[in-house]
C-alpha cells in the first residue's frame, strides 16, 4: 500500500515534462498512473532517437531494422529482452522474413506514449547489433 502511495506522490511531483532523458535514465513504473505525452512533447523527444517513427495515432513509436541473418536478429531480441526486464518496460518485438526486425514501444498501462518509451528507445539504440 505505501509503495503505491509513494509512487503516486512521486508521479504527481513530476508535473513538468522534461527532454532531459538519456540511455542512463531509468524507466519509472506507472501501473496505470500518470498521463501520456502530448503530440508536441513526442516530437521533441523523437528528435533524440535516431530512426524511430511515431504512429499516426501518436500512441507508439517504432523502428524497423534489417540485420545480417536470423541468428543476429534473435540475439538482438535477447539483448532487448534483458534491458526490458531490467527496466520493467517491455516492447513488442516482431521478426519477419528471416532478418527484418520491428520494435514497437508504448506504455501499455496508459495506452499511449510516456517518457519511458523514449528511455527504452535510447537504451535499445545503445545496444550492439
N, C-alpha and C positions, 0 to 999 in steps of 0.2 A: 504494500500500500504506500509506504513512504517513498519507495523508489519511483513510483508513478507520479506522486505529488511533486517530488524534486524535479523529475523530468518535465512536468508541465510548467513548473516555475521557471526552469531554465529556458524552455522554448518561448515562454511569454516574454522573458527578458531579452530575447533575440528578436527584437521588433524591427530592426533595421536590416535591410538587405545589404550584403557585402559581396563585392567581387574579389575580396582578398582571400581566395581559397587557392590551394595548390595540391600537388600529389602527396604532400606531407600532412594535409588536413585529415581529420577523422570524420567519418560519417556519424551522424547523430541518430540514435533510434527515434523513430517517430510514432510507431504504433497507432497511426491514425490521428495523431495530434499535430497541429501545425497547418500551414497553408501552402499551396503550390505557388510557383513563381509566375509573375505576370509576363506577358509576351516580351516586353521591353527588357526585363531582367534576364530572360532566357537569351535574348540576342546579345546582351553584354557578356554573358558567360560563354556563349558559343564562340566568341572571338578568342577565348583562351584554350579551346580544344581543337586541334587540327583534324580536319577531315570528318568531323561529326556534323550531322544534319538534324534538324528538328522536324518532327512530323507536322503535317498541315493542321492538326487539331491542337498542337502545342503541348501534347501530353507525354511525348517521349523524344529522346534523342537516339540516333542510331549511327552506326559506322559499318561500311562494307569493306572487306579486305579480301585479297586473293593471296593465299600462302603457297609455298612451293609444292606441297603434297599433302595427302591425307593425314599422315602421322604428325606433320608440323602443325596442322590445324588442331588435332586432338591434344597435342602438348600445350598449345597456346590456350585452349579451353581449360586445361588443368591449371595453368598459371592464373587465369582469370578466376577460376573457382576458388583457388586458395586465397586470393585477395578478397573476393566476395564474402567468403566465410569469416575472414578476419575482421571485415568491416560490418558484417551483418546487413549487407545491401547487395541483392542478387540481380544480375542482368538476365535477360532472356538471350540465349545463345543459339544460333542457327548455323548448320553446316549443310550446304547444298553442293551438288557436283561432288567432287572429292576434295576440293580445296577452297571453296568460296565460303567465307565467314561473314555473318552479320551479327552485330551486337546491338541489342536494344536495351536502353536504360530508362526506367521510370520508377517513381516511388509508388509501388503497388497499393500501399495502405491509403494513400491520398489520391490515387488515380490521376496523377499528373507529375510534373517535374518539380524537384526541390534541389537545393544546393548539393545534397548527397549524390545526385545523379552526375553532376559535373565533377565532384570529387572523385567518384568512381571512374569517370571517363579519363581523368588525368592520371589516376593510378594505372588503369589499363594501358594508356599510352606510354607509360614509363616502363612497361614490361618489354623484355626482349622477345622477338619472334623468332 
